Amino acid sequence: MNERRILVAASGGAPIGSPMDYGTTWLTVFLGWLGITSVQTIAASSIMSDPEGIMAAAHAQVQELVAG
């Protein structure tokens, strides 16, 4: 499978992709075990600190995926 998959992840405090982020790491490894190796992550991390700014950044990431 070479198709791109998109994983959307939100967290209240742990930055997505940091050592404290077990969820997206686990999902990426699990998807790889299933044969899905091309995974793009849209991150909305630490959403409790700045909900509007974090969501705006996540929307920008989605727009980049749509444009590219």
N, C-alpha and C positions, 0 to 999 in steps of 0.2 A: 504494500500500500504506500503510494507516494503522495496521496492527497493530503492537503493541509487540513489540520484540525485546529479549532480555536477553543481554548479553555479560558473562560471568564471567571476570575477569582476576586473576591472581595474579602477584606478583613477589617476588624475593628481596631487592631493595634499592630499586629505583626506585619512588617513589610513583606510583600510578595517576593519570593526569591531569596529571602534572607535565611540564615541558619535556623531561625525560629519558625519558619514557614514549612511545616511538615505536610500540609494538605496538598499544595500544588506539586511539590516534589514527589510525593507518593503517587498522585494521579498521573504525572508524567512518566514515572517508572512503570506503573501498571499498564498504561496505554502502550508503552514500548514493548512490554511483555506480550501484549495482544497483537503486536505488529504495527502499531500506529506510532511512527517515529517522528513525523513532522508535526509538531505541536506549537502553535503560537499562543502565548498567554497575554490576555488583556487584564491588566492589574488595576484594582481599585483598593489599594492597601491603606491602612490607617485612616479609614473613612470617618471614624469618630472625631478626628482632630480637625478636619476641614472638609465636610461633606460636599459642598459646592465645588471646591477646587479639585478634589479628587475625582468627582464624577465628570467634571469638564475635561480632565486629563484622560480619563478612560474613554470618553466620547471621541477625543482627538485620536487616540490609538485606533478606535474602530474606523474613523474616517480615513486614516492612513492605510488600513487594510482594504477598505473599499476602493480607494484610489489606486492602490498598487496592485 
